[in-house]
Amino acid sequence: MLPIVWMSNIGLLSEWLRWPWIVVYAVVTVVHLSHAIDTDCRQVWHSNHVVMAVGMGYMFLPTRLKAVSDEVWQITFIIIAATIVVWVLHLWATQRTIDFLWMISLFDVVAMIYMFAFPEAAIAPLTYLLVIYFILETIVWMGGVFDHTRQWGRLLPVLIHSRLYSRLIFHEPLVGSSSGRERMTLSAMAAGMAYMFIIMQSGM
């Protein structure tokens, strides 16, 4: 199924509202891409947000400009989710610190998979819970709350060996505070996701 054909005429996604959101996600993409191509320790983190921002910008495009199927986007985000899981397991297996924000990132990616599964997989209560969650995430990013979360460690005995994952080219885990610019982009990302879920549920 080509994406969002079923909700193309919803008033909440009128033409004058689409393009500001597309511009917002273009800015988010540029900001995180600039970090992703650096040699700092957070390339994996920023690369994930680059793809998410591109995906969200695509969601807001008019239907006539869309050519990529929902299934392709779902597969893309499934691969990203799997990559995050492998990366976290790698950190865990090598007894390195795992930042709590990786769990937030994984949750956001799973939400993107669900978003591109509309309307077939839509579950109204779940969608409304996601709206509430992303509104809260918007506020939390704006307030810099995530900068104060403590890093979480290993919760279960390590049952795997790191050799399998050591061949993967990754950098150090996400560490430290986000800049004000990063917080603004992540807040905008979450706000747009909340709004898109409202739009999509309204089209059911």
Backbone as CSV, one residue per row, in Angstrom:
resi,resn,N_x,N_y,N_z,CA_x,CA_y,CA_z,C_x,C_y,C_z
1,MET,0.837,-1.192,0.000,0.000,0.000,0.000,0.873,1.243,0.000
2,LEU,0.569,2.208,-0.866,1.300,3.457,-0.836,0.875,4.247,0.392
3,PRO,1.783,4.998,1.011,1.566,5.565,2.317,0.529,6.668,2.358
4,ILE,-0.280,6.665,3.376,-1.143,7.754,3.800,-2.170,8.173,2.752
5,VAL,-2.457,7.333,1.763,-3.498,7.662,0.794,-4.839,7.795,1.491
6,TRP,-5.082,6.939,2.486,-6.364,6.879,3.159,-6.651,8.101,4.013
7,MET,-5.643,8.933,4.310,-5.858,10.088,5.168,-5.480,11.392,4.476
8,SER,-5.446,11.380,3.159,-4.914,12.524,2.425,-5.811,13.752,2.490
9,ASN,-7.083,13.579,2.790,-8.000,14.714,2.778,-8.398,15.196,4.167
10,ILE,-7.714,14.749,5.196,-8.055,15.148,6.553,-7.678,16.607,6.772
11,GLY,-8.598,17.376,7.368,-8.360,18.790,7.592,-7.166,19.087,8.474
12,LEU,-6.883,18.192,9.419,-5.743,18.392,10.310,-4.414,18.329,9.577
13,LEU,-4.430,17.841,8.338,-3.208,17.756,7.545,-3.384,18.534,6.243
14,SER,-3.909,19.737,6.363,-4.114,20.574,5.190,-2.768,21.020,4.620
15,GLU,-2.807,21.526,3.391,-1.577,21.866,2.675,-0.715,22.868,3.443
16,TRP,-1.360,23.847,4.067,-0.584,24.885,4.743,0.059,24.384,6.033
17,LEU,-0.404,23.243,6.533,0.212,22.654,7.721,1.308,21.647,7.374
18,ARG,1.198,21.056,6.192,2.192,20.059,5.798,3.596,20.654,5.705
19,TRP,3.696,21.742,4.954,5.017,22.242,4.583,5.816,22.800,5.749
20,PRO,5.207,23.493,6.713,6.005,23.887,7.885,6.607,22.692,8.621
21,TRP,5.829,21.605,8.732,6.357,20.406,9.379,7.483,19.790,8.550
22,ILE,7.341,19.808,7.244,8.398,19.272,6.380,9.684,20.076,6.552
23,VAL,9.541,21.406,6.636,10.710,22.263,6.862,11.353,21.952,8.215
24,VAL,10.511,21.770,9.239,11.023,21.432,10.573,11.854,20.155,10.513
25,TYR,11.326,19.141,9.842,12.049,17.870,9.778,13.281,17.952,8.886
26,ALA,13.259,18.847,7.915,14.469,19.068,7.120,15.576,19.657,7.993
27,VAL,15.204,20.591,8.863,16.175,21.185,9.788,16.704,20.128,10.753
28,VAL,15.791,19.304,11.295,16.200,18.227,12.206,17.192,17.297,11.506
29,THR,16.897,16.976,10.246,17.778,16.098,9.471,19.169,16.694,9.330
30,VAL,19.234,17.969,8.977,20.527,18.630,8.769,21.332,18.667,10.066
31,VAL,20.663,19.007,11.171,21.364,19.104,12.460,21.974,17.763,12.851
32,HIS,21.178,16.705,12.763,21.684,15.399,13.194,22.639,14.783,12.171
33,LEU,22.451,15.124,10.892,23.394,14.644,9.884,24.772,15.252,10.107
34,SER,24.791,16.519,10.505,26.079,17.174,10.761,26.830,16.489,11.894
35,HIS,26.086,15.955,12.878,26.723,15.219,13.969,27.085,13.796,13.533
36,ALA,26.218,13.202,12.709,26.431,11.806,12.305,27.695,11.629,11.474
37,ILE,28.082,12.665,10.734,29.268,12.548,9.887,30.540,12.978,10.617
38,ASP,30.383,13.454,11.849,31.548,13.784,12.661,32.222,12.504,13.145
39,THR,33.321,12.663,13.789,34.025,11.503,14.351,33.838,11.420,15.860
40,ASP,32.773,12.049,16.375,32.558,11.990,17.813,31.960,10.640,18.198
41,CYS,31.558,10.501,19.455,31.173,9.188,19.981,29.693,8.881,19.805
42,ARG,28.954,9.728,19.086,27.510,9.520,19.048,26.976,9.378,17.623
43,GLN,27.768,8.826,16.743,27.356,8.710,15.350,26.138,7.816,15.180
44,VAL,26.111,6.697,15.883,24.977,5.775,15.761,23.695,6.454,16.219
45,TRP,23.787,7.143,17.335,22.634,7.872,17.888,22.093,8.883,16.883
46,HIS,22.958,9.715,16.339,22.519,10.757,15.412,22.059,10.170,14.078
47,SER,22.691,9.113,13.613,22.267,8.484,12.359,20.835,7.976,12.459
48,ASN,20.499,7.411,13.610,19.136,6.963,13.850,18.152,8.113,13.716
49,HIS,18.496,9.264,14.279,17.581,10.403,14.222,17.523,11.036,12.832
50,VAL,18.586,10.895,12.068,18.533,11.351,10.671,17.460,10.579,9.913
51,VAL,17.481,9.255,10.031,16.503,8.428,9.310,15.094,8.684,9.831
52,MET,14.950,8.841,11.143,13.629,9.139,11.699,13.092,10.466,11.171
53,ALA,13.954,11.480,11.112,13.520,12.789,10.623,13.115,12.727,9.153
54,VAL,13.881,11.987,8.355,13.527,11.817,6.940,12.188,11.096,6.822
55,GLY,11.999,10.052,7.637,10.739,9.314,7.614,9.558,10.172,8.005
56,MET,9.728,11.003,9.030,8.630,11.872,9.455,8.350,12.955,8.416
57,GLY,9.404,13.510,7.830,9.184,14.481,6.761,8.418,13.862,5.610
58,TYR,8.742,12.614,5.299,8.038,11.890,4.238,6.572,11.700,4.594
59,MET,6.285,11.428,5.859,4.898,11.242,6.283,4.050,12.475,6.001
60,PHE,4.664,13.645,6.118,3.920,14.889,5.934,3.815,15.315,4.471
61,LEU,4.532,14.666,3.578,4.441,15.022,2.159,3.037,14.777,1.616
62,PRO,2.584,15.593,0.655,1.318,15.293,-0.025,1.395,13.925,-0.697
63,THR,0.278,13.244,-0.769,0.234,11.891,-1.320,0.799,11.832,-2.736
64,ARG,0.552,12.864,-3.526,0.994,12.856,-4.926,2.516,12.821,-5.055
65,LEU,3.222,13.184,-4.000,4.679,13.210,-4.049,5.317,11.964,-3.450
66,LYS,4.501,11.020,-3.021,5.023,9.823,-2.353,5.134,8.665,-3.332
67,ALA,6.249,7.982,-3.273,6.457,6.851,-4.174,6.971,5.612,-3.457
68,VAL,7.316,5.745,-2.190,7.867,4.623,-1.421,6.750,3.993,-0.603
69,SER,6.654,2.679,-0.645,5.575,1.989,0.064,5.804,1.992,1.568
70,ASP,4.704,1.825,2.299,4.791,1.719,3.757,5.684,0.558,4.167
71,GLU,5.603,-0.532,3.407,6.369,-1.726,3.757,7.871,-1.456,3.743
72,VAL,8.332,-0.655,2.783,9.756,-0.324,2.710,10.184,0.445,3.957
73,TRP,9.356,1.402,4.365,9.669,2.167,5.570,9.641,1.278,6.808
74,GLN,8.669,0.378,6.870,8.605,-0.530,8.018,9.870,-1.379,8.113
75,ILE,10.291,-1.929,6.983,11.507,-2.751,6.972,12.716,-1.920,7.400
76,THR,12.777,-0.678,6.916,13.883,0.209,7.279,13.973,0.396,8.783
77,PHE,12.829,0.673,9.405,12.846,0.927,10.848,12.986,-0.355,11.659
78,ILE,12.549,-1.465,11.118,12.814,-2.747,11.786,14.322,-3.009,11.825
79,ILE,14.999,-2.717,10.718,16.459,-2.887,10.670,17.137,-1.960,11.676
80,ILE,16.654,-0.715,11.758,17.233,0.236,12.713,17.017,-0.240,14.143
81,ALA,15.798,-0.716,14.432,15.510,-1.223,15.781,16.428,-2.394,16.120
82,ALA,16.599,-3.299,15.156,17.480,-4.449,15.379,18.923,-4.002,15.593
83,THR,19.343,-2.977,14.857,20.700,-2.453,15.009,20.918,-1.889,16.406
84,ILE,19.923,-1.151,16.899,20.028,-0.594,18.252,20.125,-1.711,19.285
85,VAL,19.296,-2.744,19.114,19.321,-3.872,20.051,20.694,-4.542,20.042
86,VAL,21.233,-4.783,18.846,22.554,-5.411,18.730,23.623,-4.536,19.378
87,TRP,23.524,-3.237,19.137,24.507,-2.309,19.703,24.460,-2.312,21.225
88,VAL,23.250,-2.284,21.792,23.105,-2.300,23.248,23.619,-3.619,23.825
89,LEU,23.321,-4.725,23.147,23.839,-6.020,23.595,25.365,-6.057,23.540
90,HIS,25.905,-5.418,22.514,27.365,-5.331,22.403,27.953,-4.562,23.587
91,LEU,27.341,-3.433,23.925,27.808,-2.658,25.074,27.704,-3.466,26.355
92,TRP,26.586,-4.159,26.476,26.326,-4.982,27.651,27.367,-6.105,27.770
93,ALA,27.600,-6.784,26.664,28.515,-7.927,26.670,29.952,-7.515,26.950
94,THR,30.302,-6.307,26.547,31.670,-5.830,26.767,31.785,-5.003,28.043
95,GLN,30.733,-5.057,28.863,30.719,-4.407,30.170,30.966,-2.913,30.076
96,ARG,30.384,-2.304,29.057,30.475,-0.860,28.909,29.152,-0.231,29.326
97,THR,29.201,1.020,29.699,28.014,1.708,30.188,26.980,1.857,29.081
98,ILE,25.734,1.599,29.434,24.630,1.736,28.483,23.783,2.926,28.906
99,ASP,23.672,3.893,28.037,22.901,5.087,28.352,21.409,4.808,28.246
100,PHE,20.656,5.304,29.191,19.200,5.143,29.214,18.547,5.644,27.924
101,LEU,19.151,6.639,27.293,18.546,7.225,26.094,18.487,6.257,24.924
102,TRP,19.288,5.190,24.955,19.155,4.179,23.905,17.779,3.525,23.967
103,MET,17.227,3.374,25.167,15.898,2.778,25.310,14.822,3.719,24.774
104,ILE,15.015,5.015,25.014,14.092,6.006,24.453,14.148,5.954,22.933
105,SER,15.349,5.877,22.407,15.528,5.822,20.958,14.876,4.583,20.369
106,LEU,15.065,3.439,21.017,14.460,2.197,20.533,12.941,2.294,20.546
107,PHE,12.383,2.856,21.601,10.932,3.024,21.682,10.430,3.901,20.539
108,ASP,11.136,4.991,20.258,10.734,5.897,19.178,10.749,5.193,17.823
109,VAL,11.748,4.364,17.598,11.837,3.636,16.330,10.691,2.637,16.200
110,VAL,10.372,1.938,17.285,9.239,1.008,17.261,7.944,1.764,16.977
111,ALA,7.819,2.972,17.517,6.643,3.800,17.233,6.572,4.158,15.752
112,MET,7.729,4.373,15.116,7.747,4.643,13.682,7.269,3.430,12.892
113,ILE,7.652,2.242,13.328,7.175,1.018,12.667,5.658,0.948,12.749
114,TYR,5.132,1.230,13.924,3.679,1.221,14.121,3.010,2.285,13.258
115,MET,3.609,3.453,13.171,3.037,4.541,12.383,2.905,4.149,10.913
116,PHE,3.936,3.511,10.375,3.885,3.110,8.969,3.039,1.866,8.750
117,ALA,2.548,1.263,9.835,1.646,0.112,9.716,0.183,0.532,9.665
118,PHE,-0.091,1.837,9.802,-1.469,2.331,9.690,-1.969,2.152,8.265
119,PRO,-3.303,1.952,8.077,-4.334,1.768,9.105,-4.541,0.313,9.504
120,GLU,-3.867,-0.610,8.812,-4.137,-2.032,9.038,-3.897,-2.456,10.482
121,ALA,-2.832,-1.958,11.083,-2.473,-2.396,12.432,-2.913,-1.417,13.515
122,ALA,-3.741,-0.463,13.148,-4.120,0.584,14.098,-4.927,0.031,15.268
123,ILE,-4.542,0.431,16.468,-5.272,0.105,17.692,-5.490,1.430,18.415
124,ALA,-6.725,1.900,18.448,-7.019,3.245,18.941,-6.446,3.533,20.332
125,PRO,-6.678,2.676,21.336,-6.122,2.984,22.663,-4.596,3.125,22.645
126,LEU,-3.931,2.253,21.885,-2.474,2.332,21.783,-2.050,3.638,21.129
127,THR,-2.757,4.027,20.087,-2.425,5.275,19.390,-2.553,6.471,20.313
128,TYR,-3.622,6.523,21.095,-3.810,7.643,22.016,-2.754,7.641,23.125
129,LEU,-2.356,6.462,23.572,-1.272,6.384,24.555,0.034,6.922,23.970
130,LEU,0.258,6.617,22.693,1.458,7.134,22.031,1.401,8.649,21.885
131,VAL,0.214,9.177,21.617,0.058,10.635,21.550,0.469,11.260,22.878
132,ILE,-0.052,10.705,23.969,0.285,11.222,25.300,1.785,11.099,25.561
133,TYR,2.333,9.934,25.209,3.766,9.712,25.436,4.609,10.743,24.694
134,PHE,4.311,10.974,23.417,5.151,11.888,22.642,4.932,13.348,23.032
135,ILE,3.760,13.681,23.545,3.575,15.021,24.109,4.478,15.188,25.329
136,LEU,4.494,14.163,26.184,5.363,14.207,27.364,6.836,14.239,26.962
137,GLU,7.190,13.455,25.936,8.582,13.453,25.484,8.975,14.825,24.948
138,THR,8.045,15.479,24.268,8.299,16.837,23.777,8.650,17.767,24.929
139,ILE,7.839,17.707,25.979,8.050,18.569,27.145,9.364,18.234,27.843
140,VAL,9.630,16.935,27.966,10.843,16.489,28.656,12.101,16.936,27.916
141,TRP,12.088,16.805,26.578,13.245,17.264,25.812,13.406,18.776,25.933
142,MET,12.301,19.501,25.875,12.376,20.958,25.989,12.973,21.374,27.327
143,GLY,12.615,20.627,28.378,13.107,20.964,29.707,14.476,20.409,30.035
144,GLY,15.050,19.634,29.121,16.370,19.070,29.362,16.396,17.999,30.437
145,VAL,15.240,17.377,30.694,15.158,16.383,31.767,16.054,15.187,31.484
146,PHE,16.126,14.766,30.223,16.917,13.587,29.885,18.406,13.790,30.165
147,ASP,18.831,15.037,30.264,20.235,15.286,30.574,20.605,14.815,31.977
148,HIS,19.591,14.624,32.812,19.849,14.279,34.207,19.527,12.823,34.523
149,THR,19.135,12.060,33.492,18.855,10.643,33.749,20.153,9.908,34.001
150,ARG,20.117,9.014,34.946,21.318,8.231,35.247,21.453,7.091,34.243
151,GLN,22.663,6.786,33.928,22.916,5.672,33.025,22.547,4.371,33.720
152,TRP,21.965,3.467,32.921,21.564,2.187,33.514,22.556,1.110,33.136
153,GLY,22.719,0.160,34.013,23.716,-0.888,33.801,23.099,-2.195,33.382
154,ARG,23.802,-3.249,33.638,23.366,-4.573,33.224,22.294,-5.095,34.169
155,LEU,21.186,-5.561,33.611,20.059,-6.023,34.411,19.999,-7.539,34.501
156,LEU,20.612,-8.230,33.563,20.587,-9.689,33.530,22.008,-10.213,33.337
157,PRO,22.256,-11.441,33.731,23.593,-12.006,33.481,23.913,-11.999,31.987
158,VAL,25.143,-11.729,31.657,25.552,-11.706,30.254,25.681,-13.145,29.764
159,LEU,24.876,-13.486,28.757,24.851,-14.854,28.256,25.468,-14.975,26.872
160,ILE,25.986,-13.855,26.367,26.546,-13.876,25.024,28.006,-13.438,25.076
161,HIS,28.727,-13.746,24.047,30.113,-13.317,23.940,30.181,-12.138,22.971
162,SER,31.088,-11.240,23.223,31.162,-10.021,22.423,31.818,-10.236,21.064
163,ARG,32.439,-11.399,20.844,33.184,-11.613,19.597,32.287,-11.426,18.374
164,LEU,31.047,-11.896,18.459,30.127,-11.790,17.330,29.879,-10.339,16.958
165,TYR,29.835,-9.470,17.951,29.491,-8.077,17.710,30.707,-7.180,17.520
166,SER,31.889,-7.703,17.854,33.077,-6.857,17.806,33.452,-6.468,16.385
167,ARG,32.929,-7.179,15.408,33.225,-6.857,14.015,32.404,-5.672,13.515
168,LEU,31.327,-5.362,14.216,30.497,-4.237,13.814,31.228,-2.935,14.125
169,ILE,31.171,-2.001,13.187,31.898,-0.745,13.364,30.970,0.258,14.031
170,PHE,31.083,0.371,15.331,30.304,1.331,16.092,31.260,2.149,16.947
171,HIS,30.743,3.242,17.461,31.547,4.082,18.333,31.038,3.963,19.764
172,GLU,31.512,4.812,20.613,31.151,4.751,22.024,29.663,5.051,22.203
173,PRO,29.084,4.605,23.338,27.666,4.868,23.577,27.397,6.342,23.801
174,LEU,26.144,6.686,23.741,25.726,8.062,23.981,26.057,8.435,25.416
175,VAL,26.780,9.514,25.595,27.201,9.916,26.931,27.086,11.427,27.051
176,GLY,26.699,11.887,28.225,26.740,13.308,28.505,25.485,14.049,28.097
177,SER,25.535,15.340,28.219,24.376,16.189,27.980,24.226,16.512,26.503
178,SER,22.976,16.755,26.111,22.696,17.192,24.755,22.766,18.711,24.710
179,SER,23.127,19.241,23.553,23.156,20.687,23.405,21.735,21.216,23.297
180,GLY,21.587,22.535,23.486,20.266,23.137,23.360,19.685,22.920,21.980
181,ARG,20.537,22.966,20.967,20.065,22.747,19.594,19.557,21.330,19.407
182,GLU,20.264,20.362,19.971,19.815,18.971,19.880,18.483,18.784,20.590
183,ARG,18.354,19.376,21.777,17.095,19.246,22.521,15.932,19.830,21.736
184,MET,16.152,20.954,21.076,15.091,21.565,20.273,14.673,20.648,19.136
185,THR,15.643,20.042,18.461,15.304,19.168,17.334,14.584,17.909,17.801
186,LEU,15.023,17.345,18.926,14.382,16.135,19.437,12.990,16.439,19.975
187,SER,12.823,17.618,20.544,11.498,18.044,20.989,10.565,18.215,19.798
188,ALA,11.070,18.830,18.729,10.266,19.005,17.515,9.912,17.660,16.896
189,MET,10.859,16.735,16.912,10.614,15.392,16.385,9.461,14.729,17.129
190,ALA,9.506,14.781,18.458,8.468,14.154,19.273,7.118,14.838,19.075
191,ALA,7.122,16.160,18.981,5.871,16.895,18.782,5.222,16.511,17.459
192,GLY,6.028,16.403,16.417,5.494,16.008,15.118,4.947,14.598,15.119
193,MET,5.574,13.715,15.879,5.083,12.339,15.966,3.739,12.295,16.689
194,ALA,3.613,13.077,17.762,2.327,13.150,18.467,1.240,13.666,17.532
195,TYR,1.558,14.724,16.788,0.582,15.317,15.875,0.200,14.344,14.767
196,MET,1.181,13.629,14.226,0.892,12.681,13.154,0.002,11.549,13.646
197,PHE,0.232,11.069,14.854,-0.637,10.016,15.389,-2.070,10.530,15.565
198,ILE,-2.222,11.784,15.980,-3.564,12.373,16.088,-4.230,12.411,14.722
199,ILE,-3.484,12.860,13.722,-4.010,12.944,12.355,-4.437,11.573,11.853
200,MET,-3.573,10.601,12.027,-3.839,9.272,11.486,-5.028,8.615,12.180
201,GLN,-5.118,8.784,13.493,-6.258,8.210,14.199,-7.549,8.915,13.804
202,SER,-7.472,10.214,13.519,-8.654,10.965,13.080,-9.155,10.491,11.728
203,GLY,-8.262,9.883,10.947,-8.645,9.409,9.625,-9.221,8.018,9.611
204,MET,-9.310,7.389,10.781,-9.825,6.023,10.838,-11.340,5.991,10.621
